[in-house]
């Protein structure tokens, strides 16, 4: 299944355009979810899209009880916005950014079988000459009996157990300043020991769409992030890490996880080791 859609493919699926012919991408019309801030949604969005801004929903304690409560809350919010596995989902924002990737990850975690990202986001939509609307669709709450995939998430304990494992790689998706400890957004600055640094923005081209698959593959493999390893992506709070997760999903990597607590949790837990790269 293609995880990225072009604007023309999405327009055909929504029957907004006939230039690409009938859509063969979906078994049913998709639910389109706009994850931008509310003010951006109000200024114009893809016709029929519902709005869901999860910015700021972060977990800083990945012990069992708080993790379970956090994920229950996210699942409940999805249900209240009319999101379930009854229909395919397409997520978008301004470009192919971290907000869209975060919701993509949540939906995959909860077992949704068919979730995609609009590559290039609403910017690519407008560049393709497609119209936006100011009309809002009121979502109808649904019940979704999700089938979570715990192996797609990681907490501090899972990360700590894998620090010395030759089978695991920690992927740091933060900025250079954060990775090198020049900017500390927790009690301590630095990185998880042994982490490989590939900033999330390197996944994208100058237009905000994902780079070609061959370029992504070469970039990650040259950094030592290879498909034979289990990859645990982290950032500050799981957003940029979700972007790394999506990039590796595009490459077909079979074992990729998002460290939900990321640096905010790891850097605050003083019993955990920290490495500062020179």
Buried (B, 14 or more C-beta within 10 A) or exposed (E): EEBBBBBBBBBBBBEBBEEBEEBEBBEEEBBBBBBBBEEBBEEEBBBBBBBBBBEEBBBBBBEEEBBEEBBEEBBEBBBEBBBBBEBBBBBBBBBBBBBBBBBBBBBBBBBBEBBBBBBBBBBBBBEBEBEBEEEEBEBEEBEBEBEEEEEBBBBBEBBBEBBEEEEBBBBBBBBEEBBBBEEBBBEBBBBBEBBBBBBBEBBBEEEBBBBEEEEBBEBBEEBEBEBEBBBBBBBBBBBBBBBBBBBBBBBEBEBBBBBBBBBBBBBBBEEBEBEEEE
